[in-house]
Amino acid sequence: MENVLVAGAGMAGLQTVLGLRDLGYTGPITLLGAEEHRPYDRPPLSKEVLAGKTDDTSFDVDWAALDVSLLLGRTATALRPGDGGGRVETAEGEIAFDRLVIATGARAIGLPGAGDVHGVHVLRTIDDARALRTELVPGAHVVIVGAGWIGAEVATAAAAAGCRTTVVEALDAPLAGALPAEVGARFTPWYAEAGVELLLGARVDRLEPGAVHLTDGTRLPADAIVVGIGVRPDTAWLAGSGVGLDERGAVIVDSRLRTSVPGVYAVGDCTVFASARYGTRLHVEHWDNALRAPRALAAHLLGGDEAYDPVPYFWSEQFGRMVQYVGHHPAGDELVLRGPGPDGKWTAGWFAGDTLVALLAVARPRDLAQGRRLVQAGTAVDKAGFADIDVPVKDTAR
Ligand code: FAD
């Protein structure tokens, strides 16, 4: 391995570089990023940045010590694999590599036609967050399309800033894309408590400057419109390269994070990876995966042969609550609820037989920490004990 090119200078790209250097790789590394900014952290964008607590979420990196050729504001436009390496094209010229790591992440999906309407925001980049923050002023009407993770966090910030906030969700519960309706319904009251209007089963017909029209004829006035309906892997530049993509455009990688092209690897939000643990391919668009997969890849590139087979984890902070999730619940067929206790906090567990396979904890970090160990180990758990909020999760192991 003579030189490594990392395409995409987000969390996963940076962690690849840090992982290689930490494990002693001293050869040349080029880190290519489409944005003008040095690598920065995205979770704070919808939290501290929108709340006005910080304006800069750059990772704290000693770039001189890292000794990496950092090419910012340069977009990979095509991949031309060759014998034992290849070239990546950019508008400013080609970059040759021996090994390529694809880490181009994901981009926010817009509503059809919304790109032409003034005042419509998505939230993926620091520039998006700074632009949206200027709109979150007391009394402003903010309409958010989508009650997913991002929609809930934006609603939290907008309500806290004193905006008149409405969330429009096409499905029947918040987070319906990620959680069963029975669990999602437990998030519903949080909106009203925060003074946010939540319209469920409400479909957007069209947007116009200053308003969102629903299919039932309702016109919602909006000083700012935020579309939070999900992301898609940012991989169009790989067309024709031979790198295999799934139906969503995610780069298909094996348990060693190898793509279908020799010498080309992929990590982070742009990937779908083979999970032996769950017997399926996983598409995990969360921070923890963008931290761990690059570390596993670095070890593999330097001669290791351990499979990357994580238990997925993520968190969200909404309406003053820390929500944490570990595992993969489609693997489990039975939902067991734990609480709420008198403080309103609760946990949900998913079981396959007696095995706890996933857990969602609302403001119960101890449940999460203890449950994580059980999920990781595949331990059999006593469901009746689990359902009793007064029994510590660790004591429910059989
Ligand atoms: P990205 O962060 O998307 O980075 C990819 C980089 O590649 C980008 O900078 C992009 O500009 C660049 N790029 C794209 N195409 C090209 C190209 N052709 N050439 C060169 N460069 C290119 N996760 C959690 O677990 N918990 C949270 O609370 C949470 N909150 C979030 C809040 C927000 C607002 C957002 C946007 C995400 C949040 N996430 C959260 C998700 C988490 O941030 C992502 O999983 C993580 O950023 C993925 O890292 P990545 O490097 O794979 O992709």
Boltz pocket constraint, residues with backbone or C-beta under 6 A from the ligand:
constraints:
  - pocket:
      binder: B
      contacts: [[A, 7], [A, 8], [A, 9], [A, 10], [A, 11], [A, 12], [A, 13], [A, 32], [A, 33], [A, 34], [A, 35], [A, 40], [A, 41], [A, 42], [A, 43], [A, 44], [A, 45], [A, 46], [A, 74], [A, 75], [A, 76], [A, 77], [A, 103], [A, 104], [A, 105], [A, 106], [A, 107], [A, 123], [A, 124], [A, 125], [A, 150], [A, 234], [A, 237], [A, 267], [A, 268], [A, 269], [A, 270], [A, 284], [A, 285], [A, 286], [A, 287], [A, 288], [A, 290], [A, 313], [A, 314], [A, 315], [A, 316], [A, 317]]
      max_distance: 6.0
